[in-house]
Amino acid sequence: MDAEKRPPDADLSRLDALRQQPQAHHLFQALRVIEAAHPDRPRLGRSRRPAQDPVRLGQAPELAFPRSTVSGFGPDPRTGRDRLTQQAFGLFGPHGALPLHLTEYARDRQRNNGDGALVGFADMLHHRMLSLFYRAWASAEPAPCFDRPDDDPFGEKLDALAGVAGDAFDCRDAMPDSARRHFAGLLGAAPRSEAGLTAILRRFLGAEVEIESFVGAWLHLEPQDRGTLGGAVLGQSASLGEKVWSREARFRIRIGPLSLEEYRRLLPGGQSLKRLAALIRTYAGDTLDWEAKLVLRAPEVPPSQLGGSARLGLTSWIGQRPANDADDLSLTAPQQTQP
């Protein structure tokens, strides 16, 4: 689920579930839940002082092999702060770095004599080392990073692969930033190809897409591009008029067959058309022009009738149509404003 769309109390409900059944959670899962429930605090492993962390981490000094990586989670009776004890990482226990008799000694002093000095001293080290251990794992995982979209190191790496790293590329057009990261592998590949654009459009639109290259079109020449000097040969090095026919500057995208709802979203004024244009511009750039041929399924073609919201030439046609898919609508790229 997108972090922006997640209910505000979703992380709190997961925190309550962690309090009720801590042993049912994996250690990293529990730390992720705690971190997500406190967005106002620094990420675990990045705080300057332990007081900035939303939880204190420690190890339960046990001799037995653990049944779960998490032993307990709840408020510390001495400080009132949340405390998580675990058995997956630390100095004590059968997997610990210290000799086993020291685990037995620390456990005995804590349980039978009420002396938690040795355990507390070890937990001072456990807290920082475990926080750094979790941060090393979470920094390379997409889901924990995306819990905070404004602080997403994994997403920044994907942006760099896609060639759109930096604040200047954030929310610059109708193409969502998450979509750029999803297609980072294709956006970062060189050279750009017809197959790559086809794969992106099929995935993004959820429809069949075919691309036709070398579509002929008239290119209008700007005044500064028109020749005025002599010595040119008509038809070879010069053309007559203000426009020239070319098959090198345009390609056609055939999308569909589509349902009527999908078809309408791609019509002028629809959000899907804006996203389509932004996606194509991100991949193909501004050098080539393009046109989109929308194909509406034959059973979805609405009957022609007065009234309603029918748009002549877009969603309605005059006269009898053949009983096949409607594929006579071609849309050109909308005008883009430079970011």
Rosetta blueprint (number, residue, H / E / L):
1 M L
2 D L
3 A H
4 E H
5 K H
6 R L
7 P L
8 P L
9 D L
10 A H
11 D H
12 L H
13 S H
14 R H
15 L H
16 D H
17 A H
18 L H
19 R H
20 Q H
21 Q L
22 P H
23 Q H
24 A H
25 H L
26 H L
27 L H
28 F H
29 Q H
30 A H
31 L H
32 R H
33 V H
34 I H
35 E H
36 A H
37 A L
38 H L
39 P L
40 D L
41 R L
42 P L
43 R L
44 L L
45 G L
46 R L
47 S L
48 R L
49 R L
50 P H
51 A H
52 Q H
53 D L
54 P L
55 V L
56 R E
57 L E
58 G E
59 Q E
60 A L
61 P L
62 E L
63 L L
64 A L
65 F L
66 P L
67 R L
68 S L
69 T L
70 V E
71 S E
72 G E
73 F E
74 G E
75 P E
76 D L
77 P L
78 R L
79 T L
80 G L
81 R L
82 D E
83 R E
84 L E
85 T E
86 Q E
87 Q L
88 A L
89 F L
90 G L
91 L L
92 F L
93 G L
94 P L
95 H L
96 G L
97 A L
98 L L
99 P L
100 L H
101 H H
102 L H
103 T H
104 E H
105 Y H
106 A H
107 R H
108 D H
109 R H
110 Q H
111 R H
112 N H
113 N L
114 G L
115 D L
116 G L
117 A H
118 L H
119 V H
120 G H
121 F H
122 A H
123 D H
124 M H
125 L H
126 H H
127 H H
128 R H
129 M H
130 L H
131 S H
132 L H
133 F H
134 Y H
135 R H
136 A H
137 W H
138 A H
139 S L
140 A L
141 E L
142 P H
143 A H
144 P H
145 C H
146 F H
147 D L
148 R L
149 P L
150 D L
151 D L
152 D L
153 P H
154 F H
155 G H
156 E H
157 K H
158 L H
159 D H
160 A H
161 L H
162 A H
163 G L
164 V L
165 A L
166 G L
167 D H
168 A H
169 F H
170 D L
171 C L
172 R L
173 D L
174 A L
175 M L
176 P L
177 D H
178 S H
179 A H
180 R H
181 R H
182 H H
183 F L
184 A H
185 G H
186 L H
187 L H
188 G L
189 A L
190 A L
191 P L
192 R L
193 S L
194 E H
195 A H
196 G H
197 L H
198 T H
199 A H
200 I H
201 L H
202 R H
203 R H
204 F H
205 L H
206 G L
207 A L
208 E L
209 V E
210 E E
211 I E
212 E E
213 S L
214 F L
215 V L
216 G L
217 A E
218 W E
219 L E
220 H E
221 L L
222 E L
223 P H
224 Q H
225 D H
226 R L
227 G L
228 T L
229 L L
230 G L
231 G L
232 A L
233 V L
234 L E
235 G L
236 Q L
237 S L
238 A E
239 S L
240 L L
241 G L
242 E L
243 K E
244 V E
245 W E
246 S E
247 R L
248 E L
249 A L
250 R E
251 F E
252 R E
253 I E
254 R E
255 I E
256 G E
257 P E
258 L E
259 S L
260 L H
261 E H
262 E H
263 Y H
264 R H
265 R H
266 L L
267 L L
268 P L
269 G L
270 G L
271 Q H
272 S H
273 L H
274 K H
275 R H
276 L H
277 A H
278 A H
279 L H
280 I H
281 R H
282 T H
283 Y H
284 A H
285 G L
286 D L
287 T L
288 L L
289 D E
290 W E
291 E E
292 A E
293 K E
294 L E
295 V E
296 L E
297 R L
298 A H
299 P H
300 E H
301 V L
302 P L
303 P L
304 S L
305 Q L
306 L L
307 G L
308 G L
309 S L
310 A L
311 R L
312 L E
313 G L
314 L L
315 T L
316 S E
317 W L
318 I L
319 G L
320 Q L
321 R L
322 P L
323 A L
324 N L
325 D L
326 A E
327 D E
328 D E
329 L E
330 S E
331 L E
332 T E
333 A L
334 P L
335 Q L
336 Q L
337 T L
338 Q L
339 P L
